[in-house]
Amino acid sequence: MTVVTPTASPASPALPASTTQASAPPGGLPSYRLLTGPDDASFCRRVSDALALGYRLYGSPAATFNGQTVIVAQAIVWPGTVA
């Protein structure tokens, strides 16, 4: 089993030295996910929950306006799966 220890970046704060990362996301979740939805507290909570599981932000967020509301997107990846 490979254990990946994440490194710090501006988008991901440093984790304690004793923290280790599983080689695959929990619960059969995919290694890459694109979270989308209205720009509201629910979307922010979904991103925060994914970060708490161990995912890391990948790239910049995107936003668009559909005529009624702002729709946002954020890619996330499991550490060690993207070079």
BELKA-V539235 format. One record per residue. N is the residue number from 1. RES is the residue in one letter. NEAR is the number of other C-alpha atoms within 8 Angstrom. Layout:
n = [N & N]
res = [RES & RES]
near = [NEAR & NEAR]
This chain:
n = [1 & 2 & 3 & 4 & 5 & 6 & 7 & 8 & 9 & 10 & 11 & 12 & 13 & 14 & 15 & 16 & 17 & 18 & 19 & 20 & 21 & 22 & 23 & 24 & 25 & 26 & 27 & 28 & 29 & 30 & 31 & 32 & 33 & 34 & 35 & 36 & 37 & 38 & 39 & 40 & 41 & 42 & 43 & 44 & 45 & 46 & 47 & 48 & 49 & 50 & 51 & 52 & 53 & 54 & 55 & 56 & 57 & 58 & 59 & 60 & 61 & 62 & 63 & 64 & 65 & 66 & 67 & 68 & 69 & 70 & 71 & 72 & 73 & 74 & 75 & 76 & 77 & 78 & 79 & 80 & 81 & 82 & 83]
res = [M & T & V & V & T & P & T & A & S & P & A & S & P & A & L & P & A & S & T & T & Q & A & S & A & P & P & G & G & L & P & S & Y & R & L & L & T & G & P & D & D & A & S & F & C & R & R & V & S & D & A & L & A & L & G & Y & R & L & Y & G & S & P & A & A & T & F & N & G & Q & T & V & I & V & A & Q & A & I & V & W & P & G & T & V & A]
near = [3 & 5 & 8 & 10 & 7 & 10 & 6 & 9 & 7 & 5 & 7 & 8 & 7 & 8 & 8 & 5 & 4 & 4 & 7 & 8 & 10 & 8 & 10 & 6 & 12 & 6 & 4 & 5 & 6 & 6 & 9 & 8 & 8 & 8 & 10 & 9 & 8 & 9 & 10 & 6 & 6 & 6 & 11 & 9 & 8 & 9 & 10 & 8 & 8 & 9 & 10 & 7 & 7 & 10 & 12 & 11 & 11 & 8 & 6 & 6 & 8 & 7 & 8 & 7 & 8 & 7 & 4 & 5 & 8 & 10 & 12 & 12 & 11 & 14 & 13 & 12 & 13 & 13 & 12 & 8 & 7 & 6 & 3]
